[in-house]
């Protein structure tokens, strides 16, 4: 992985992550993300994202400063937990009506150049 490169690790100062979610359901979702090491131990926790119902363009940005979170460099896996929230009006998800929950992510890596 990119984070396992020694030169990259020494130069990395900050990571900015962008998460985009499109929720077509009339139900909210909670998304939890944890970066894990090879032993499946959490090395970086991302605050849960509360996705509202019918959210066409939810975005959340997360900044990880390596000096503040050096264990992030040990991350080799990502654990994602998606939880369906209770309905606010008693509605149910109809399996005969196609809807989607789309989740996209991107990262910008900031390196110090010497």
C-alpha positions in Angstrom: 0.0 0.0 0.0 1.0 3.6 -0.4 1.3 4.0 3.4 3.8 1.2 3.7 6.4 3.0 1.6 9.1 4.3 4.1 9.9 7.4 2.0 6.3 8.3 1.7 5.7 7.8 5.4 8.6 10.2 6.3 7.3 12.9 4.0 3.6 12.7 4.7 2.3 15.6 6.8 -1.4 15.5 6.3 -4.2 13.5 4.7 -7.5 15.1 3.7 -10.4 12.7 3.0 -13.6 13.6 1.2 -16.6 11.4 1.6 -19.7 11.8 -0.7 -22.9 10.0 -0.1 -26.1 10.0 -2.1 -29.1 8.6 -0.2 -32.3 7.9 -2.1 -34.0 6.2 0.8 -36.6 7.9 3.1 -34.4 6.6 5.9 -31.2 7.9 7.5 -28.0 6.0 7.8 -25.1 6.1 10.1 -21.7 5.3 8.6 -18.7 4.5 10.8 -15.1 4.2 9.5 -12.1 2.8 11.2 -8.6 2.4 9.8 -7.0 -0.9 11.0 -3.5 -2.2 11.2 -2.4 -5.7 10.2 -3.6 -7.1 13.6 -7.1 -5.6 13.0 -6.5 -3.0 15.7 -8.0 0.5 15.2 -5.3 3.0 14.5 -7.5 5.9 13.3 -11.2 6.4 14.0 -13.3 8.7 11.9 -16.2 10.4 13.6 -19.5 8.8 12.5 -21.3 10.3 9.6 -25.1 10.8 10.1 -26.6 10.7 6.6 -30.1 12.2 6.6 -33.0 10.7 4.6 -33.3 11.7 0.9 -29.8 13.3 0.9 -28.8 13.8 -2.7 -25.4 15.3 -2.1 -24.1 14.7 1.5 -20.4 15.6 1.9 -18.0 15.3 4.8 -14.3 16.2 4.9 -11.9 14.8 7.4 -8.3 16.0 8.0 -5.7 13.8 9.6 -2.5 15.5 10.7 0.2 12.9 11.0 2.0 14.6 13.9 -1.3 14.4 15.8 -2.1 10.9 14.7 1.1 9.0 13.9 -0.6 5.6 14.2 -2.4 6.3 11.0 0.7 5.3 9.1 0.2 1.8 10.3 -3.2 1.5 8.6 -3.5 -1.3 6.1 -7.3 -1.9 6.1 -10.5 0.1 6.3 -13.5 -1.2 8.3 -16.9 0.3 7.2 -20.1 -0.1 9.3 -23.4 1.1 7.8 -26.4 1.3 10.1 -29.9 1.8 8.9 -31.6 4.3 11.2 -35.2 4.1 12.4 -37.9 5.6 10.3 -39.2 9.0 11.4 -42.6 8.4 10.0 -43.0 4.6 10.3 -42.3 4.0 6.6 -40.6 0.8 5.5 -38.2 0.1 2.7 -40.1 -1.4 -0.2 -38.0 -4.1 -1.9 -39.9 -3.7 -5.1 -38.9 0.0 -5.5 -35.3 0.4 -6.5 -33.3 3.0 -4.5 -29.6 3.3 -3.9 -27.1 4.4 -1.2 -24.0 5.6 -3.1 -20.7 6.1 -1.1 -17.6 7.6 -2.7 -14.3 8.7 -1.1 -11.2 10.4 -2.2 -8.0 11.5 -0.5 -5.4 14.3 -0.9 -2.0 13.5 0.6 0.2 16.5 1.6 4.0 15.8 1.6 6.8 17.9 2.9 9.5 18.5 0.3 13.0 19.1 1.6 
